Amino acid sequence: MDVLLLREKDGENDKYHTLFKENGYNATSIPVLDFMFCNLEILTDIISNISDYSGVIFTSKRAITAFSNCCSSSDIQYISKLSDFNIYVVGHSSAASLTKLGLKCIGENTGNAEELSELIISKEQEVHKPFLFPCGNLAKETIPTKLAEKKISVKSVSCYKTVPNKQFISKFKLFLDKSIPDYIAYFSPSGIDFYFSQIKELLGDITVVKFLCIGRTTEKALKNFDADVYGVAKKPTAQGLLDAIKEGS
């Protein structure tokens, strides 16, 4: 069984590839998105005055990378400055990125922005300073809106832009020349919006493929194209995606 993952492979020991291989699936990753950092000077200035904030919220690895780059470029001792802060994060993958930076975080078991918002609200009873929220240009307003309802202020800073990966179509065509995948897994609404129509055209008959989604937000985006969703991961992890395949079998 071939599974095409529309995301960037995470090195030689990629968790998705390893887990799927162990369970009899042949996984291939092709990145459908690319990213461009922006507003890093603004983010650097804010980090320099991080004591003006109650904590930091991350919902993507790209935002963590942007944050880390700002700290490194200005020699800010961010680890010591943030040691007493609450740092919130969505998902195990982003949490692992923060751990590598020497930072402790809360929320790795949350699967989306709504769940993380509820966690923050439950833990932050009296907040007098805003939370810093480095994010992408396509980030939804779920977290700022949910927290504002509970009088928790959020300072959003768009620090990267999500754009289509220009090499995706050529790589996808090369993949199709070898075989039609049994499953195609989407990892973000952006990947669907950018390329689903072309994927559908190249496949010819999309009923030969079972579509998977890493979460409910991505599922909603795929259904907007009137596509059938075979399975949705209950948690945005390799195991969650594998379970979605098995549960649908």
KEKE-509463 format. One record per residue (C-alpha): residue number from 1; residue in three letters; x, z, y. Coordinates in steps of 0.2 Angstrom, whole numbers, plus 5000, padded with zeros to 4 digits. Example, Ala and Ser with C-alpha at 12.3 -4.5 7.8 and 13.67 -1.06 7.14 Angstrom:
BEGIN
resi/resn/u/w/v
1/ALA/5062/5039/4978;
2/SER/5068/5036/4995;
This chain:
BEGIN
resi/resn/u/w/v
1/MET/5000/5000/5000;
2/ASP/5007/4995/5017;
3/VAL/5004/5005/5032;
4/LEU/5008/4998/5050;
5/LEU/5011/5012/5063;
6/LEU/5009/5006/5081;
7/ARG/5022/5018/5088;
8/GLU/5041/5019/5090;
9/LYS/5050/5025/5074;
10/ASP/5059/5042/5077;
11/GLY/5076/5039/5070;
12/GLU/5081/5037/5052;
13/ASN/5073/5053/5046;
14/ASP/5056/5048/5054;
15/LYS/5043/5061/5047;
16/TYR/5029/5048/5045;
17/HIS/5040/5036/5035;
18/THR/5047/5050/5024;
19/LEU/5030/5057/5021;
20/PHE/5021/5041/5017;
21/LYS/5035/5035/5006;
22/GLU/5034/5051/4996;
23/ASN/5016/5048/4993;
24/GLY/5017/5030/4988;
25/TYR/5015/5021/5004;
26/ASN/5026/5008/5013;
27/ALA/5026/5013/5031;
28/THR/5033/5001/5045;
29/SER/5033/5006/5064;
30/ILE/5031/4994/5078;
31/PRO/5031/5000/5096;
32/VAL/5016/4994/5105;
33/LEU/5020/5003/5122;
34/ASP/5034/5004/5133;
35/PHE/5038/5017/5147;
36/MET/5045/5017/5165;
37/PHE/5050/5033/5173;
38/CYS/5044/5036/5191;
39/ASN/5043/5049/5205;
40/LEU/5058/5058/5197;
41/GLU/5064/5064/5214;
42/ILE/5047/5072/5218;
43/LEU/5048/5081/5201;
44/THR/5065/5086/5204;
45/ASP/5061/5094/5220;
46/ILE/5046/5103/5212;
47/ILE/5057/5110/5198;
48/SER/5069/5116/5211;
49/ASN/5055/5128/5217;
50/ILE/5048/5131/5200;
51/SER/5045/5150/5205;
52/ASP/5030/5143/5215;
53/TYR/5021/5139/5199;
54/SER/5013/5150/5185;
55/GLY/5020/5138/5171;
56/VAL/5021/5120/5165;
57/ILE/5009/5110/5154;
58/PHE/5015/5095/5143;
59/THR/5005/5083/5134;
60/SER/5018/5070/5129;
61/LYS/5036/5068/5124;
62/ARG/5039/5056/5138;
63/ALA/5034/5069/5151;
64/ILE/5046/5081/5143;
65/THR/5060/5068/5143;
66/ALA/5057/5065/5162;
67/PHE/5057/5084/5165;
68/SER/5073/5086/5156;
69/ASN/5081/5072/5165;
70/CYS/5077/5079/5182;
71/CYS/5084/5096/5177;
72/SER/5100/5088/5170;
73/SER/5103/5076/5185;
74/SER/5102/5091/5198;
75/ASP/5111/5104/5187;
76/ILE/5095/5115/5188;
77/GLN/5097/5129/5176;
78/TYR/5079/5126/5169;
79/ILE/5080/5136/5153;
80/SER/5084/5153/5163;
81/LYS/5071/5149/5176;
82/LEU/5057/5145/5163;
83/SER/5061/5159/5151;
84/ASP/5047/5170/5159;
85/PHE/5035/5156/5161;
86/ASN/5021/5151/5149;
87/ILE/5024/5133/5144;
88/TYR/5010/5124/5136;
89/VAL/5011/5109/5125;
90/VAL/5000/5098/5114;
91/GLY/5006/5094/5096;
92/HIS/5020/5098/5085;
93/SER/5031/5083/5090;
94/SER/5031/5088/5108;
95/ALA/5034/5106/5104;
96/ALA/5049/5101/5094;
97/SER/5056/5091/5109;
98/LEU/5054/5107/5119;
99/THR/5062/5118/5106;
100/LYS/5077/5106/5106;
101/LEU/5079/5110/5125;
102/GLY/5079/5128/5121;
103/LEU/5062/5132/5128;
104/LYS/5048/5141/5119;
105/CYS/5030/5134/5120;
106/ILE/5012/5138/5116;
107/GLY/4999/5126/5109;
108/GLU/5008/5116/5096;
109/ASN/4993/5117/5085;
110/THR/4981/5110/5097;
111/GLY/4977/5092/5094;
112/ASN/4971/5086/5111;
113/ALA/4970/5090/5130;
114/GLU/4953/5098/5128;
115/GLU/4959/5110/5115;
116/LEU/4974/5114/5125;
117/SER/4963/5117/5140;
118/GLU/4953/5130/5130;
119/LEU/4969/5139/5124;
120/ILE/4976/5140/5142;
121/ILE/4959/5147/5149;
122/SER/4959/5160/5135;
123/LYS/4977/5166/5139;
124/GLU/4977/5165/5158;
125/GLN/4965/5177/5165;
126/GLU/4972/5180/5182;
127/VAL/4982/5165/5189;
128/HIS/4988/5166/5207;
129/LYS/4999/5151/5206;
130/PRO/4996/5133/5200;
131/PHE/5002/5126/5184;
132/LEU/5014/5111/5185;
133/PHE/5008/5096/5174;
134/PRO/5021/5082/5173;
135/CYS/5011/5067/5165;
136/GLY/5009/5048/5164;
137/ASN/5000/5037/5175;
138/LEU/4986/5034/5162;
139/ALA/4983/5053/5159;
140/LYS/4965/5058/5159;
141/GLU/4959/5072/5171;
142/THR/4953/5083/5156;
143/ILE/4966/5097/5159;
144/PRO/4965/5098/5178;
145/THR/4946/5097/5178;
146/LYS/4943/5110/5164;
147/LEU/4956/5122/5172;
148/ALA/4948/5120/5189;
149/GLU/4931/5126/5182;
150/LYS/4940/5142/5179;
151/LYS/4949/5143/5196;
152/ILE/4965/5138/5188;
153/SER/4975/5126/5199;
154/VAL/4985/5112/5192;
155/LYS/4998/5101/5201;
156/SER/4999/5084/5192;
157/VAL/5014/5074/5194;
158/SER/5015/5056/5187;
159/CYS/5032/5054/5181;
160/TYR/5031/5039/5170;
161/LYS/5021/5023/5168;
162/THR/5014/5016/5152;
163/VAL/5016/4997/5150;
164/PRO/5014/4985/5136;
165/ASN/5029/4982/5125;
166/LYS/5034/4964/5128;
167/GLN/5042/4962/5111;
168/PHE/5026/4968/5101;
169/ILE/5018/4952/5098;
170/SER/5033/4943/5091;
171/LYS/5037/4958/5080;
172/PHE/5019/4959/5074;
173/LYS/5019/4940/5070;
174/LEU/5035/4943/5060;
175/PHE/5027/4957/5050;
176/LEU/5012/4946/5046;
177/ASP/5023/4933/5039;
178/LYS/5028/4945/5026;
179/SER/5012/4953/5022;
180/ILE/4995/4959/5029;
181/PRO/4995/4978/5030;
182/ASP/4982/4988/5021;
183/TYR/4981/5000/5036;
184/ILE/4985/4999/5054;
185/ALA/4986/5016/5063;
186/TYR/4984/5017/5082;
187/PHE/4992/5032/5092;
188/SER/4984/5030/5109;
189/PRO/4970/5021/5119;
190/SER/4983/5012/5129;
191/GLY/4990/5003/5113;
192/ILE/4972/4997/5109;
193/ASP/4968/4992/5127;
194/PHE/4984/4982/5128;
195/TYR/4984/4972/5112;
196/PHE/4969/4975/5101;
197/SER/4961/4958/5105;
198/GLN/4977/4949/5101;
199/ILE/4979/4958/5085;
200/LYS/4962/4954/5080;
201/GLU/4965/4935/5084;
202/LEU/4981/4935/5074;
203/LEU/4974/4944/5059;
204/GLY/4959/4931/5059;
205/ASP/4948/4942/5048;
206/ILE/4950/4961/5053;
207/THR/4940/4966/5038;
208/VAL/4955/4964/5027;
209/VAL/4963/4979/5037;
210/LYS/4958/4997/5038;
211/PHE/4960/5005/5055;
212/LEU/4966/5023/5057;
213/CYS/4967/5033/5073;
214/ILE/4978/5048/5077;
215/GLY/4964/5057/5086;
216/ARG/4946/5056/5093;
217/THR/4951/5049/5110;
218/THR/4960/5035/5102;
219/GLU/4945/5032/5090;
220/LYS/4933/5031/5105;
221/ALA/4944/5017/5113;
222/LEU/4944/5007/5097;
223/LYS/4925/5008/5095;
224/ASN/4924/5001/5112;
225/PHE/4930/4985/5104;
226/ASP/4917/4986/5091;
227/ALA/4930/4989/5077;
228/ASP/4926/5000/5062;
229/VAL/4937/5015/5061;
230/TYR/4942/5019/5043;
231/GLY/4949/5037/5046;
232/VAL/4954/5049/5060;
233/ALA/4968/5062/5059;
234/LYS/4961/5079/5061;
235/LYS/4978/5084/5068;
236/PRO/4990/5072/5077;
237/THR/5003/5073/5063;
238/ALA/5010/5063/5049;
239/GLN/5001/5074/5037;
240/GLY/4985/5073/5047;
241/LEU/4986/5054/5046;
242/LEU/4990/5053/5028;
243/ASP/4975/5065/5024;
244/ALA/4964/5053/5034;
245/ILE/4969/5039/5022;
246/LYS/4966/5049/5007;
247/GLU/4949/5056/5013;
248/GLY/4943/5039/5016;
249/SER/4949/5032/4999;
